[in-house]
Amino acid sequence: MELNPLEQALHTARALVMADLVAGDVAEAEIVSMVEDAVTERRWWVEQWPQGAEFVAGLIAQDVQDALLEKYGRWPLCPVCTEDGPHALDVEPELGPDPHWVCTKAAVRVAPVGGLAGIPGR
């Protein structure tokens, strides 16, 4: 069975965020549930605005990041800055295609969403 483009975008976004959680060794059951909740909430959003399907990966990453901040703390931590104490990466663009994790302090792109496993020192 072939997925429709909206479901495919949601499944891809889920996989990308899960890859980053696994890379950070934080893919515990309760956190995976947060990802599922974010996907469920964004499903309604993308059904209302199908043109936004290419933005859903970044939005789900931000949703999970916000949920983690409320319960556990900052995620993902910046691997670039080591002197100033730990701080989280941000997703840019906030609403756009090709989302990346960026360090706003150092003004650098760290990795695409889903690509944190490829960062040295992770």
N, C-alpha and C positions, 0 to 999 in steps of 0.2 A: 504494500500500500504506500503510495506516494503522499508525502505531506504537502499541504498547501503552503504557499510562500510565507504566510504569517507564522504558522506553526514551525516551519523550518527555521525562521529567524529566532523564534523563542528557544528552540532546542539548541541552536548554535550558541546563542547568548548564554544559556545555562551551562553548556560545556566549557565555554571560555572562562566564565567565572569560577566554575568548579576546578578547572586547571590551575587557576591562580590560588585558590584555597589550598589545593593539594601541594602546590609549590611552597606555600608558607606553612605547611604542616598543621593546618587548622580546619581540615575538612571533617570535623566531628559531626555526629548525627544531628545535634541541635542546630548547628550552623548550616548543614545541608537543608534542614527544614526552612531556614531563613531564605535560602536560595529558592526553594520551591514556592514559598510565599511571595517572593518578589516576582517570580515568573507568572504566577497566577494573577497578581495585581496588574502586571504589565500586559497580560493577554487582553484584558478588557481595553486598556489604553490603545494597543496596536490594532484591535478590531475597530475602534472608533476612528483611528487615523492610520490606515494601511500604509500611507507614504512614509510613516515614521518607523517602519520595520527595520531600516538600516541603522536606526539610532538605539534600538532596544538593548544591545549588548552593553553599551555605556551606561544606560539607565539602570539596568539590572545590577551592574557592578556598583553603581552609586547607592542603589537601594540596599544592597547587602552591606556595603561599607557603613552606611548610616545605622543599620540594624545592629551590626557588630559594635559600633561605637557606644550605643546605648547599653549593651549588655557586657561587653568584654574589653573594649578599648580600641585604640587605633589599629587599622589594617588597611592595606598592607604598609608595613614600615619601610621607610626610605632606605635603600641600600647605598645611596650615594653620599649622603651627609653623615659623617660619623662623629663630628665634634660637638654639635649643638644639642645633643640628646635626641631621642627617638621622636619622629613625626611621621605622619601618614602621607602617602602619595595621594594625588588627586587625579580624577578622570577628566581628560580634555579631549575633544570639546565636550562641554556639559550636555549639549544636544546636537549631535552631529554624527556623521559616519566615521569609521576608522578610529574608534576611541583608544586612547593611550593612557597609561599611568605616567604621570609627570611629577617631578619634584619642583614645586613652585619656588622654594628657597634657592635652589641652584639653577632654576630655569632650564631644566633638561628633561627630555623625554627619556623615560627609563625603559619602558616596554609596552607593546600593544596589550590591551586587555586580553588575557589568555596566554600571555608570553612571559610571565614572571619566572617560570622554571628555567628560562634561558639566561637569567641574570647571574653573572659570577658572584660568588659569595652568598648565595641564597641557600 
